[in-house]
Amino acid sequence: MADRSSAGAGTFPDSVQSGTVTLHGTLLVPANARPPVALIIAGSGPTDRDGNTPLLTGKNNSLRYLAEALAERGIASLRYDKRGIGQSRVAALNEADLRFDHFVDDATAWGRKLAADRRFSSVVVIGHSEGSLIGMLAAPKMPASKVMSIAGAGAPAGDVVIRQLTQQLPPPLLTQVTSAVAKLERGQLLDTVPPGLFALFRPSIQPYLIAWFKHDPREVAAKLDVPLLVIQGTHDIQALEEDARAIATGNPRATLRLIPGMNHVLKQSPAGRLEQLPVYSDSTIAIDRSLVDAIANFVTERQP
C-alpha cells in the first residue's frame, strides 16, 4: 500500500481489495505517533461500519462511537462496510455464491493492509457478535498482536440458531429446525425446506450456512496464541454470559470481562427485551465507558 505517514491525524476514507471486490471503510488516526490500530469487525446481517442496520428505524452508532472513544485514548481504528453492505454494496455477490469464508478473507485483507502501514505500531482485532468469530479466524493470518471478542457466540452457529428458536417455535417446527441444522452441519444441502422455515433455510443461503456452521468458536479461540480479551454485557439479549465463558475457557491467554448492564449494542440498558429494544435505535445514548476502558487498557498494556 502507499505510505500515507504524512497524512497525520484525522478521519480518512479507506478501501481495500479482497479477491475481486473492493471494500470501503473509515480510518481514524489519533495525533500520537505510531499508535496501535484496531480493526473493528461488525456483526451479522446488514450491519454497517458504524454498527447500524436498515432493519431498525434509527441508528445506535455503536461501532462509530467505539472508534471515536478509542481515538481519544490514542488508539487508531479501521471500521468497514462488509461486502454487500453500505458503501461496499457494489461488492455484493449473488447470495448463492456467498460463503462465510469471504468475510474472513475480507477481514484478513484489511488487517494485512493495516500491518503494512508504517504509521501504526501494531494491529489488534475487535470483533463484535458474528465479527467475533470472523476476527478470531482472521487474526493469525494478518497477523494481529491481540484479539478482542465482544458479544460473540460461544458455540457453533447451528447450535445458537436452535437455542434462539427454542422459546419461539412450537415443538414440531423446532424438531424440523434441529434436523435441518444437523444436515447442514454434515455439509449436506436440504432436500426440501418446510414452508415455515424458508426464510431461514432457503436454498440460496444453505451453502453459506454450511460454511458457517462448521466453525466452533471454542476451538478457534483455543488455537489463538496471542492475548485474547472476551467481553460480554450482562444485559445482552442476543449473546449470553455462558457464550463468553465458553470462548475464554479453552485459551490460557484469555481474559474474561463482564460489563454489568451493557446490552448487545454496547450501551447501558434495562434487562428486559422489550424495555431495551429502543436503545438499539437511539444514537443519543453513549457506549459504555467501562467497555472503552477495558479495551483501551488491554490494547495498550504490555504483555508478559
Rosetta blueprint (number, residue, H / E / L):
1 M L
2 A L
3 D L
4 R L
5 S H
6 S H
7 A H
8 G L
9 A L
10 G E
11 T E
12 F E
13 P E
14 D E
15 S E
16 V E
17 Q E
18 S E
19 G L
20 T L
21 V E
22 T E
23 L E
24 H E
25 G E
26 T E
27 L E
28 L E
29 V E
30 P L
31 A L
32 N L
33 A L
34 R L
35 P L
36 P L
37 V E
38 A E
39 L E
40 I E
41 I E
42 A L
43 G L
44 S L
45 G L
46 P L
47 T L
48 D L
49 R L
50 D L
51 G L
52 N L
53 T L
54 P L
55 L L
56 L L
57 T L
58 G L
59 K L
60 N L
61 N L
62 S H
63 L H
64 R H
65 Y H
66 L H
67 A H
68 E H
69 A H
70 L H
71 A H
72 E H
73 R L
74 G L
75 I L
76 A E
77 S E
78 L E
79 R E
80 Y E
81 D L
82 K L
83 R L
84 G L
85 I L
86 G H
87 Q H
88 S H
89 R H
90 V H
91 A H
92 A L
93 L L
94 N L
95 E H
96 A H
97 D H
98 L L
99 R L
100 F H
101 D H
102 H H
103 F H
104 V H
105 D H
106 D H
107 A H
108 T H
109 A H
110 W H
111 G H
112 R H
113 K H
114 L H
115 A H
116 A L
117 D L
118 R L
119 R L
120 F L
121 S L
122 S L
123 V E
124 V E
125 V E
126 I E
127 G E
128 H E
129 S L
130 E H
131 G H
132 S H
133 L H
134 I H
135 G H
136 M H
137 L H
138 A H
139 A H
140 P H
141 K H
142 M L
143 P L
144 A L
145 S L
146 K E
147 V E
148 M E
149 S E
150 I E
151 A L
152 G L
153 A L
154 G L
155 A L
156 P L
157 A H
158 G H
159 D H
160 V H
161 V H
162 I H
163 R H
164 Q H
165 L H
166 T L
167 Q L
168 Q L
169 L L
170 P L
171 P H
172 P H
173 L H
174 L H
175 T H
176 Q H
177 V H
178 T H
179 S H
180 A H
181 V H
182 A H
183 K H
184 L H
185 E H
186 R L
187 G L
188 Q L
189 L L
190 L L
191 D L
192 T L
193 V L
194 P L
195 P H
196 G H
197 L H
198 F H
199 A H
200 L H
201 F H
202 R L
203 P H
204 S H
205 I H
206 Q H
207 P H
208 Y H
209 L H
210 I H
211 A H
212 W H
213 F H
214 K L
215 H L
216 D L
217 P H
218 R H
219 E H
220 V H
221 A H
222 A H
223 K H
224 L L
225 D L
226 V L
227 P L
228 L E
229 L E
230 V E
231 I E
232 Q E
233 G E
234 T L
235 H L
236 D L
237 I L
238 Q L
239 A L
240 L L
241 E H
242 E H
243 D H
244 A H
245 R H
246 A H
247 I H
248 A H
249 T H
250 G L
251 N L
252 P L
253 R L
254 A E
255 T E
256 L E
257 R E
258 L E
259 I E
260 P L
261 G L
262 M E
263 N L
264 H L
265 V L
266 L L
267 K L
268 Q E
269 S L
270 P L
271 A L
272 G L
273 R H
274 L H
275 E H
276 Q H
277 L H
278 P H
279 V H
280 Y H
281 S H
282 D L
283 S L
284 T L
285 I L
286 A L
287 I L
288 D L
289 R H
290 S H
291 L H
292 V H
293 D H
294 A H
295 I H
296 A H
297 N H
298 F H
299 V H
300 T H
301 E L
302 R L
303 Q L
304 P L
